[in-house]
Amino acid sequence: MRLRKEEERYALKLISPSMIVVFGVIIVPIVTTFIYTLVNIDPLSAHKGEFAGLSFYIKALTSKVFWEDLGRTLHFTIASTAIETVLGMLIALLLNQKFPGVKFLRSIIIIPWALPTVVNGSLWKLMLNGEYGVINALLVRFHLISSYQSWLGNPKTAMWCIILADAWKMTPLAVIFFLAALQGIDNTIYEAAKVDGAGAFRRFQAITLPALKPTIMVIVVMRTVEKFKAFDIFYLMTRGGPANSTKTLMYDTYLQAFTNLNYSEAATYAYLIALVVALMTLIYVKLMNREEA
C-alpha cells in the first residue's frame, strides 16, 4: 500500500509540468473566453464591464449575418471534404497498383501537403490572378474561355477557387490514409474474388469499400473539424470578399475581434463554432460506432 502511494506521488510529479502547461495554455483561455461571452468587454461600448448574460448568444443566433456565414462555412467544409475524400481514394487506388514509377509517385504525392498554407494560398492567388494568372493563360490557350477572368473577384467563383486551393493541398493527406488502409487488405481475398468471376467494380464494391469505411470516417471527421475552423486560406486569398462571398464564421470572428473590436461578440462566435464542431464530431462518432456494431 505504501509502495503504491509512493508510485502515485512519483507519477504526479512526472505529469505535473504538463498539467500546468495544459491548464495555462488551454483551460485558462477557454474559461476566460467563456466569461467574455457573458460580460461586455468591448472597449468602444458604453456598457463596458456590464454583465450581459446570454444576450450575445441571442444576438448572434438571431442575426442574418451569422446564418449566412454558417452557410458559407458549411459550403466550404462539405465541398472541400467531399473532393478530398473521393479524389484521395481514387489516387490511392491508383498508387496501390504495381507499375513503373509508382514508388516515385508515392514519394512526391506528399509535396502539396508539406507546403505551408501561406505558400499554398499565395501560389493559388497568383495562378488565379485575373490579369496574368497561369490558369487564365491555360484556359484561353485551350479555347475553354475567350478572355481572362477575375476568378477571385467574382462572388460566384471565389469560394470554389478557395475550395480548389485547399483540396489541392490536403488531398495528399487522404491519399496517405487510404493507401495505408489498402495495403492492409489481404490480396488473397481479391484473388478468390477473381476466381469466382467478380469484376473490378464488383471487387471494389464488395471488398475494398467496406474495408475503407473506417478510414473514410476518420478522414471525414478530421477534415470536417479542421475545415470548419479554416481561416488562413481565406485571409490569404480573398479576405472574405468579394461582397462577403467567402466570409466564413471563423473569418467573421477575426473581423469582430480585430477590426470592429467587438471582443465579446467574437468570443461568442468562437464558442458557437466550437459547439457546432463538437456536435458534428459527436454525430460522426456515433456513426462510426454504429458501423463497428
Residue pairs with C-beta under 8 A, 6 or more apart in sequence:
33 267
33 270
33 271
34 267
34 271
36 263
36 264
36 267
37 56
37 57
37 264
37 267
37 268
37 271
38 51
38 52
38 53
38 54
38 56
39 49
39 50
39 51
39 52
39 264
40 47
40 48
40 49
40 50
40 51
40 52
40 264
41 48
41 49
41 263
41 264
42 48
42 261
42 262
42 263
42 264
42 265
43 261
43 263
44 261
52 264
56 264
56 265
56 267
56 268
57 268
57 272
59 265
59 268
60 66
60 265
60 268
60 269
60 272
61 272
65 252
66 249
66 252
66 269
66 272
68 244
69 247
69 248
69 249
69 251
69 252
70 249
70 276
72 159
72 245
72 246
72 247
72 248
73 228
73 248
73 249
73 250
75 159
76 159
76 162
76 163
76 166
76 227
76 230
76 248
77 224
77 227
77 228
79 160
79 163
80 163
80 166
80 167
80 170
80 223
80 227
81 220
81 223
81 224
81 227
83 163
83 167
83 171
84 167
84 170
84 171
84 173
84 174
84 219
84 223
85 174
85 216
85 219
85 220
85 223
87 167
87 171
87 174
88 171
88 172
88 173
88 174
88 175
88 177
88 178
88 219
89 174
89 178
89 212
89 216
91 109
91 171
91 175
91 178
92 174
92 175
92 177
92 178
92 179
92 181
92 182
93 178
93 182
93 204
93 208
95 102
95 105
95 106
95 109
95 175
95 179
96 179
96 182
96 183
106 179
109 172
109 175
109 176
110 172
110 176
111 172
112 120
112 168
112 169
112 171
112 172
113 169
113 170
113 171
113 172
113 173
115 123
115 169
117 169
117 232
117 233
117 236
118 232
118 236
120 165
120 168
120 169
120 233
121 165
121 232
121 233
121 235
121 236
121 237
122 236
124 161
124 164
124 165
124 168
124 237
125 152
125 236
125 237
126 133
126 134
127 133
127 134
127 135
128 135
128 136
128 151
128 152
128 161
129 136
129 152
130 136
130 148
130 149
130 150
130 151
130 152
130 153
131 148
133 148
133 151
135 151
136 145
136 148
136 149
136 151
139 145
139 149
140 146
140 147
140 148
149 157
151 157
151 158
151 161
152 158
152 161
152 237
152 238
152 242
153 242
154 242
155 242
155 243
155 245
156 245
158 238
158 241
158 242
158 245
158 246
159 245
159 246
161 237
162 233
162 234
162 237
162 238
162 246
165 233
165 237
166 227
166 230
166 233
170 223
173 219
173 223
174 219
174 223
177 215
177 218
177 219
178 212
178 215
178 219
180 215
181 211
181 212
181 214
181 215
182 208
182 211
182 212
184 211
185 207
185 208
185 211
189 207
190 203
190 207
193 202
193 203
193 206
193 207
194 203
198 206
213 291
214 288
214 291
214 292
217 284
217 287
217 288
217 291
220 284
221 281
221 284
221 285
221 288
224 277
224 280
224 281
224 284
225 277
225 280
225 281
228 249
228 250
228 273
228 276
228 277
228 280
229 250
229 273
229 277
230 248
230 250
231 248
231 250
231 251
231 254
234 240
234 246
234 247
234 248
234 250
234 251
235 251
235 254
237 246
238 245
238 246
240 246
240 247
240 248
240 251
240 252
240 255
241 247
247 255
249 269
249 272
249 273
250 273
252 269
253 266
253 269
253 270
253 273
254 266
256 262
256 263
256 265
256 266
256 269
257 263
257 266
257 267
